[in-house]
């Protein structure tokens, strides 16, 4: 596999749920104007863990989803709903 192919794989995660969760996490952070560092300090979740979720590299555990839901004032199912605008 060439370097460009490897870079392409990084940009296109195999887990669509992780992409939805990451997009929703970014949406919440933008709305509250929190950096990853500030969110980490306020929730007790590591910056690396938050970054990996936002970049669709991992899904949150139930405990993490509960912490984030409480912090942002959203329901647990918020994280799994695709809010991206669709073409067409």
Secondary structure, DSSP 8 states (H G I E B T S, - for coil): --HHHHHHHHHS-S-HHHHHHHHHHHHHHHHHT--HHHHHHHH---HHHHHHHHTTS----HHHHHHHHHHHT--GGGGGS-------
